[in-house]
Amino acid sequence: MSFGDEHDSNGGAGQTRTRLPEAGNDVYGGARRPVRNSRSLITVVGVVTLLIAAIAFANRGDGADNPQSTSEAKGSTPTAATGVRPVKGKDGAIATGYAKDEQGAQSAAANYAVALVSADILKPDRRSEIVRQLFVASKVSELETSFDKAYSKEFLEKLGLDTSGNAAEGLTYVSRTAPVGTKITRSTDNSATIEVWCTGVFGIAGVGSTNPVTNDWFTMTLSLQWTGGDWKVASFSQKEGPAPVNADRTASSADDIAKAVEEFGGFTYAR
């Protein structure tokens, strides 16, 4: 089965659908990193620096794992809902059971982008679970070691978090990502490279926080492989933007932001 055949029968490229989670739990927190001039956000910049270093370390090699392209980049089309059921189930908080077609690959990439920049990735007890769920088996051991080194005790302290990835009492660590759209740049029957354009809110909310919650825009590129009956990540990278002009809008209070994170659940993203 080729991606092209499935794509034509399931609504076309660039059609994005968002599904609410089945439960009310917030499954997406998020650790992301805006590159900004504000001194109060300098610590957040370190997140992406260390993350990229960890990714580079884990993905060292001769490039043998990179999927070969059999189709070139496809142009974007207007966003619209489709009638294709995106996923079959869940593995913990992360959706699983994606279709072996372009829509399924884009669904997987959007969900995986959210998980990779979530607050849970900073929690040692959750990080290992996320890595094992998302990545191809051959990458798991390397990435677990790389992430553990990147998100060290010293690094977490700079963010204002304890060794378990939690903020101090009275403060709320916020890191939630929202995919804006996805694009396939390369695909074969068993592999795909997907770009996920994202925005999100990141920082610590609460009185006395030195790392206030801000928003950011970034693009994550994920190389996926079809293995074990589902899409898994072989490698990924991220870059800044595209970012729109910021609106001249009064910022909400730290308490309002913390309350919003607690009361508004996350999404399961799907094509």
ABEGO torsion letter per residue (X at the ends): XBAAAAAAAAGEBGBBBBBBBABABBABBEBBBBBBABAAAAAAAAAAAAAAAAAAAAABEAGAABBBBABBBBBBBBBBBBABBABABBBEABBBGBBBBAAAAAAAAAAAAAAAABAAAABAAAAAAAAAAABBAAAAAAAAAAAAAABBAAAAAAAGBBAAGBBBBGBBBBBBBBBABBBBABBBAABBBBBBBBBEBBEBBEBGBABBBBBBBBBBBBBBBBBGGBBBBABBBBBBOBBBBBBBBBBBBAAAAAAAAAABBBBBBBX
